Structures are given as C-alpha cells and as structure tokens.
Amino acid sequence: MYQKVIEDIRRNLSENKDLNRKYLISQIEIYKTHEYSTEIIKEISRMIWECLTPEEQEEFARIVEEENPIKETLIEAEFYIQNNDYKTALEKLDSFLKTHPKLYENDNVNEYHSFSNLLEELIFNEYICCEKELRYIPDSQPLEDMYYAYGFLLRDASRLEEAEIALKEAHKLNPVSTKIILELCDIYKMRAPTFNKFYFYTMDALKYAYSGYELARCYRNLGFYYYEENNIELTLACYKHSLKYENDYFTKERIKQLESNYNIILSENDCEKILQSKHIKLEPDSFIIENLEQLAIEYENDNLYNQSLFFYRLLYSIKKEEKIFNKIKELDFKTRRNKRKI
C-alpha cells in the first residue's frame, strides 16, 4: 500500500521543479490521515528536497547548521563534563530531552541509524542488517552521542533505570557500538538481580569490538562474571587474556591475588584452550580485521592520512605488529609535514 502511493505520486511529477514542489506540498495535506501517513510524508519531504536547486539546498543546510539545538546542547554538556561538572551537564541534557520531541523514530518502512565510522557500518551490515529501509541520521544531528552522554551522566547520578532507557535509545541508533553496549553492561553489573544480562551484553560487545581497549574490557567483564560463578580457572583465563590487548595494572594485581589465593598458574596456551572450551573467541573475527586493514590502506592510497592513521592505530591495538607500528610512524610524519606546508 505504502509503495503504491509513493509510485503514484512520483508518476505525477514533471520536469518543472516549481510545479512539482506545489504538487508535493498538496500531497502532504491529502495523506496526513493515511494509515502510513508518517512514512508517506517523510518520502514526500525527500522528494521536495530533490526539487530544490543546489543553492536552495545549500542555504537550507546552512540554516539547519546554524539552528542546531541538538549539537549546541551536546557541545554545552560536553564542556561541563570535561570540567567535571556532571551535575550541570546532566541538568542541560535532562531539560533538553524532556522538552524536545523525538527525532528519527523508526516507522513501518524506515529504520534510522548512525555510525561513528565506516567500519561500524560494515559490521552492522555483516552481523545485523536492516529489516526495513536504512536511513542515515545526518552527522550534524549527533543523537547517538547525546543519548550516550545522557546515559553515562544518569548512571553517575545513580538514576540507573533512566540510564538504561537512555542508553537503549543510543543502542537502537547504533546497535554495534561497543562503547554503548559496555556502558549498558556496567548498569547490569550494578542493578540486575543476576548477571545474565551483563553476560549477554558483554558477549555482544565482544562480537563487535574492533579495538584493543574494547576487547580488554570485554575479557575483564567475563573474568568478573566467571568469578561470580565461582569458576576461578576461567576467571584467570579471561583476565590473563585481556592483558594481550591492554596492559592494565589493576588486572595484573587481581591475577596475582587469585593465583596466590587459589594456587592456580595458567600459561598463555592454557588460557586459550580454556576460553575456546567455552566458545569464547580469542580475537576479533577475520571480517573485522580484514576490513580494518582494507580501510587503512584505502585511505592511505587516497592520501587521507588522518583517516588512515585512525584505522592503522586500531589495527595495531589488536595485532601489535611491528610493521603496523612502522606504518603509523610513517603516516604520522607525513601528516605533520603536510601541516607545516599549510
């Protein structure tokens, strides 16, 4: 039904963009009470955008950029966060999100998402995919970041139920963001009667993780979970494997304490075998590593060194290979040299 309406509207469009705009505006009025009114009006709005001249589109984009309450509110909140004034930052986001209508809500036809980088989009398409038509939230509308910051601040204020709701809004927008998933894990660690949700969300984060820091946090989470399950051997295996990705002082001290208390010493090989016996993967899937490498190389070939460095650094945090480290030094030198030329 929805598709037929859109096809009928498109069929009546002409070469005259001014007439098309008037016609499309009239169609909004006609279909505002339709069963699929939300979806139809969104699509008509896109058609109206296509009827604008490049100059009109540019002017509209400029106005949107100048009058951008989401971006302005987030920048203001981040200023207070950086100055450790979490109370004021929370008040700013509280006030904004409770008084402004929700934007980019999924409907019967469209699914709205945002991604921090191209790799996240590739991971999303590989592991989840859209059930409906994918619509991108513009970078100028950082809703995912806003809900994440709001959830973080609510958690810090011990408003855990509200924090979970805010973070789930962020997670809906970007289901493969390990940053968001791990923040949810922290909530389930604090408030759930059991650690089931904590475990399952940690396994989700491990599935999508593409940095050494994220992987280390996932393995530390699993170490905590298995300690609560009284499986000390598996706890040690998780903690020791996390050190492969992040040389964390507190984790090393925890390992020493457990080894001393329980008289268990595991080699690296022992740890890997124990994790594999529980079907816990030891590193990111080959899909993630291959795309990290490909994106780093493609951006380098296009002389986009900052973007290339971003992906090479992620790759190094996982693989710790000398050739990747040397490539980072080479690109870093090129980036600094280009800045001096400017």
C-alpha positions as CSV (number, residue, x, y, z in Angstrom):
1,M,0.0,0.0,0.0
2,Y,2.7,2.5,1.0
3,Q,4.8,1.7,-2.1
4,K,1.9,2.1,-4.4
5,V,1.1,5.6,-3.0
6,I,4.7,6.7,-3.5
7,E,4.8,5.3,-7.0
8,D,1.6,7.1,-7.9
9,I,3.0,10.4,-6.5
10,R,6.3,10.0,-8.4
11,R,4.4,9.2,-11.6
12,N,2.7,12.6,-11.5
13,L,6.0,14.6,-11.2
14,S,7.1,16.6,-14.2
15,E,10.2,18.3,-15.4
16,N,9.1,21.6,-13.8
17,K,10.5,21.6,-10.2
18,D,8.4,24.6,-9.1
19,L,5.2,22.8,-10.1
20,N,6.5,19.6,-8.5
21,R,7.0,21.4,-5.2
22,K,3.5,22.8,-5.1
23,Y,2.1,19.4,-6.1
24,L,4.1,17.5,-3.4
25,I,3.0,20.0,-0.7
26,S,-0.6,19.4,-1.7
27,Q,0.0,15.6,-1.3
28,I,1.2,16.1,2.3
29,E,-2.3,17.5,3.1
30,I,-4.0,14.7,1.3
31,Y,-2.2,11.9,3.0
32,K,-1.8,13.3,6.5
33,T,-4.6,11.0,7.8
34,H,-3.5,7.9,5.8
35,E,-2.6,4.7,7.6
36,Y,1.0,5.2,6.5
37,S,1.0,9.0,6.9
38,T,4.3,9.2,8.8
39,E,6.2,7.1,6.1
40,I,4.5,8.8,3.2
41,I,5.1,12.3,4.4
42,K,8.8,11.5,5.1
43,E,9.2,10.3,1.5
44,I,7.3,13.3,0.1
45,S,9.7,15.5,2.1
46,R,12.7,13.8,0.4
47,M,11.1,14.4,-3.0
48,I,10.7,18.1,-2.1
49,W,14.4,18.2,-1.2
50,E,15.2,16.8,-4.7
51,C,13.2,19.6,-6.2
52,L,15.3,22.3,-4.6
53,T,18.1,23.9,-6.5
54,P,21.7,23.3,-5.3
55,E,21.7,26.9,-4.0
56,E,18.5,26.3,-2.0
57,Q,19.8,23.0,-0.6
58,E,23.0,24.8,0.5
59,E,21.0,27.6,2.1
60,F,18.7,25.1,3.9
61,A,21.8,23.1,5.1
62,R,23.3,26.4,6.4
63,I,20.2,27.3,8.3
64,V,20.0,23.8,9.9
65,E,23.6,24.0,10.9
66,E,23.2,27.4,12.5
67,E,20.0,26.4,14.2
68,N,21.1,23.1,15.6
69,P,19.8,22.7,19.2
70,I,21.0,19.0,19.4
71,K,24.6,19.9,18.5
72,E,24.6,23.0,20.6
73,T,23.2,21.3,23.7
74,L,25.7,18.4,23.4
75,I,28.6,20.8,23.0
76,E,27.5,22.7,26.1
77,A,27.0,19.4,28.1
78,E,30.5,18.2,27.0
79,F,32.0,21.4,28.2
80,Y,30.7,20.7,31.7
81,I,31.7,17.1,31.5
82,Q,35.3,18.0,30.6
83,N,35.3,20.3,33.6
84,N,34.0,17.5,35.9
85,D,30.7,19.4,36.5
86,Y,28.5,16.4,35.8
87,K,25.5,17.9,37.7
88,T,25.2,20.8,35.4
89,A,25.8,18.7,32.3
90,L,23.0,16.3,33.4
91,E,20.7,19.3,34.0
92,K,21.3,20.6,30.5
93,L,20.6,17.2,28.8
94,D,17.7,16.5,31.2
95,S,16.0,19.7,30.2
96,F,16.6,19.3,26.5
97,L,15.5,15.7,26.1
98,K,12.4,16.1,28.3
99,T,11.1,19.1,26.3
100,H,12.0,18.3,22.7
101,P,10.1,15.8,20.6
102,K,12.0,12.6,19.5
103,L,13.5,12.8,16.0
104,Y,14.3,10.0,13.6
105,E,12.0,7.4,15.0
106,N,11.7,4.1,13.1
107,D,8.4,3.6,11.3
108,N,6.7,0.9,9.3
109,V,9.0,1.4,6.3
110,N,12.2,3.1,7.5
111,E,14.9,2.3,10.1
112,Y,17.2,5.1,11.3
113,H,20.8,4.6,12.3
114,S,24.1,6.4,12.8
115,F,27.6,5.1,12.9
116,S,30.8,6.5,14.3
117,N,32.9,5.4,11.3
118,L,32.7,3.3,8.1
119,L,33.9,0.1,9.9
120,E,30.9,0.2,12.2
121,E,28.5,0.4,9.2
122,L,30.2,-2.6,7.6
123,I,30.0,-4.5,10.9
124,F,26.3,-3.6,11.1
125,N,25.6,-4.8,7.6
126,E,27.5,-8.0,8.2
127,Y,26.1,-9.1,11.5
128,I,22.7,-7.4,11.9
129,C,21.4,-5.7,8.7
130,C,18.2,-3.7,8.4
131,E,14.8,-5.2,8.5
132,K,13.4,-2.1,6.7
133,E,15.0,0.6,4.5
134,L,18.1,2.0,6.1
135,R,18.0,5.8,6.6
136,Y,21.1,7.6,7.9
137,I,20.9,10.2,10.6
138,P,22.9,13.2,9.5
139,D,26.3,13.8,11.2
140,S,25.0,17.2,12.1
141,Q,22.4,15.6,14.4
142,P,24.5,13.7,16.9
143,L,21.6,12.0,18.7
144,E,23.6,8.8,19.4
145,D,26.3,10.8,21.2
146,M,23.6,12.8,23.1
147,Y,21.8,9.7,24.4
148,Y,25.2,8.0,25.3
149,A,26.3,11.1,27.3
150,Y,22.9,11.3,29.0
151,G,23.0,7.6,29.9
152,F,26.5,8.0,31.3
153,L,25.5,11.0,33.4
154,L,22.4,9.3,34.7
155,R,24.4,6.3,35.7
156,D,26.9,8.5,37.5
157,A,23.9,10.1,39.4
158,S,22.7,6.5,40.3
159,R,19.5,7.0,38.3
160,L,20.0,3.5,36.8
161,E,16.6,2.8,35.3
162,E,16.6,6.1,33.4
163,A,20.2,5.5,32.4
164,E,19.3,2.1,30.9
165,I,16.4,3.7,28.9
166,A,18.7,6.5,27.5
167,L,21.5,4.0,26.6
168,K,19.0,1.7,24.9
169,E,17.9,4.7,22.8
170,A,21.6,5.2,21.8
171,H,21.9,1.4,21.2
172,K,18.8,1.4,18.9
173,L,20.5,4.1,16.8
174,N,23.9,2.2,16.7
175,P,23.4,-1.4,17.6
176,V,27.1,-2.3,17.1
177,S,28.7,0.4,19.2
178,T,30.7,-1.4,21.9
179,K,31.0,1.9,23.8
180,I,27.3,1.9,24.3
181,I,27.0,-1.8,24.9
182,L,29.7,-1.8,27.6
183,E,28.0,1.1,29.3
184,L,24.9,-1.0,29.5
185,C,27.0,-3.8,30.9
186,D,28.1,-1.5,33.7
187,I,24.4,-0.8,34.6
188,Y,23.5,-4.5,34.6
189,K,26.5,-5.2,36.8
190,M,25.2,-2.7,39.3
191,R,21.4,-3.3,39.4
192,A,20.4,-6.7,38.0
193,P,19.4,-9.5,40.4
194,T,21.5,-11.9,38.3
195,F,24.4,-11.2,35.9
196,N,22.7,-12.8,32.9
197,K,22.1,-9.5,31.0
198,F,25.6,-8.4,31.9
199,Y,27.0,-11.6,30.4
200,F,24.9,-11.5,27.2
201,Y,25.6,-7.8,26.5
202,T,29.3,-8.4,27.1
203,M,29.3,-11.2,24.5
204,D,27.6,-8.8,22.1
205,A,30.3,-6.2,22.7
206,L,33.0,-8.9,22.2
207,K,31.3,-9.8,18.9
208,Y,31.5,-6.2,17.5
209,A,34.7,-5.0,19.2
210,Y,37.4,-3.6,16.9
211,S,40.0,-2.0,19.3
212,G,42.3,-3.5,21.9
213,Y,40.8,-1.3,24.6
214,E,37.3,-2.7,23.9
215,L,38.5,-6.3,23.7
216,A,40.3,-6.0,27.0
217,R,37.2,-4.6,28.7
218,C,35.1,-7.5,27.3
219,Y,37.5,-10.1,28.7
220,R,37.7,-8.3,32.1
221,N,33.9,-8.3,32.2
222,L,33.9,-12.1,31.5
223,G,36.5,-12.5,34.2
224,F,34.2,-10.8,36.7
225,Y,31.2,-12.8,35.5
226,Y,33.0,-16.2,35.9
227,Y,34.4,-15.2,39.3
228,E,30.8,-14.6,40.5
229,E,30.0,-18.1,39.0
230,N,32.9,-19.4,41.2
231,N,34.8,-20.6,38.1
232,I,38.3,-19.4,39.2
233,E,40.2,-21.1,36.4
234,L,38.1,-19.4,33.7
235,T,38.2,-16.1,35.6
236,L,42.0,-16.2,35.5
237,A,42.0,-17.2,31.8
238,C,39.8,-14.2,30.9
239,Y,41.8,-11.8,33.0
240,K,45.2,-13.0,31.6
241,H,43.9,-13.0,28.0
242,S,42.8,-9.3,28.5
243,L,46.4,-8.4,29.0
244,K,47.1,-9.3,25.4
245,Y,45.1,-6.2,24.5
246,E,45.7,-3.8,27.4
247,N,48.4,-4.0,30.0
248,D,46.2,-2.9,32.9
249,Y,47.9,-2.6,36.3
250,F,44.8,-3.4,38.3
251,T,44.1,-6.5,36.3
252,K,47.7,-7.8,36.8
253,E,47.3,-7.3,40.6
254,R,44.0,-9.1,40.5
255,I,45.6,-12.0,38.7
256,K,48.4,-12.2,41.3
257,Q,45.9,-12.2,44.1
258,L,43.8,-15.0,42.5
259,E,46.9,-17.1,41.7
260,S,48.1,-16.8,45.3
261,N,44.7,-17.5,46.9
262,Y,43.8,-20.5,44.7
263,N,47.2,-21.8,43.8
264,I,46.4,-21.8,40.1
265,I,49.0,-20.9,37.5
266,L,48.0,-20.8,33.8
267,S,50.2,-20.5,30.7
268,E,49.1,-18.4,27.7
269,N,48.3,-21.7,25.9
270,D,46.3,-22.9,28.9
271,C,44.2,-19.7,28.9
272,E,43.4,-20.0,25.2
273,K,42.3,-23.6,25.5
274,I,40.1,-22.8,28.4
275,L,38.4,-19.9,26.6
276,Q,37.9,-22.0,23.5
277,S,36.3,-24.7,25.6
278,K,33.6,-22.1,26.5
279,H,33.3,-20.9,22.9
280,I,34.8,-17.5,23.8
281,K,36.7,-16.2,20.8
282,L,40.3,-15.1,21.3
283,E,40.4,-12.2,18.8
284,P,38.0,-10.2,16.5
285,D,36.5,-12.1,13.6
286,S,38.6,-12.1,10.4
287,F,35.9,-9.9,8.8
288,I,36.7,-7.1,11.2
289,I,40.4,-7.4,10.9
290,E,40.3,-7.6,7.1
291,N,38.1,-4.5,6.9
292,L,40.3,-2.6,9.3
293,E,43.3,-3.4,7.1
294,Q,41.4,-2.5,3.9
295,L,40.1,0.8,5.2
296,A,43.6,1.8,6.4
297,I,45.1,1.0,3.0
298,E,42.3,2.7,1.0
299,Y,42.5,5.9,3.0
300,E,46.3,5.9,2.7
301,N,46.1,5.4,-1.1
302,D,43.8,8.4,-1.2
303,N,46.3,10.5,0.8
304,L,43.8,10.8,3.6
305,Y,46.4,10.2,6.3
306,N,44.4,11.1,9.4
307,Q,41.7,8.7,8.5
308,S,44.2,6.0,7.6
309,L,46.1,6.6,10.9
310,F,42.8,6.1,12.8
311,F,42.4,2.6,11.3
312,Y,46.1,1.6,11.5
313,R,46.1,2.5,15.2
314,L,43.0,0.4,15.8
315,L,44.7,-2.4,13.9
316,Y,47.9,-2.1,16.0
317,S,45.9,-2.2,19.2
318,I,44.7,-5.6,18.2
319,K,47.7,-7.2,16.4
320,K,50.7,-5.4,17.9
321,E,52.8,-6.0,14.8
322,E,56.0,-4.0,14.2
323,K,55.2,-3.4,10.5
324,I,51.9,-1.7,11.5
325,F,53.8,0.4,14.1
326,N,56.3,1.5,11.5
327,K,53.4,2.4,9.1
328,I,51.9,4.5,11.9
329,K,55.2,6.4,12.4
330,E,55.5,6.9,8.6
331,L,52.0,8.3,8.2
332,D,52.3,10.4,11.4
333,F,55.4,12.0,9.8
334,K,53.6,12.7,6.6
335,T,50.7,14.3,8.5
336,R,52.9,16.6,10.4
337,R,54.9,17.5,7.3
338,N,51.6,18.4,5.5
339,K,50.6,20.6,8.4
340,R,53.8,22.5,8.2
341,K,53.3,23.2,4.5
342,I,49.9,24.7,5.3
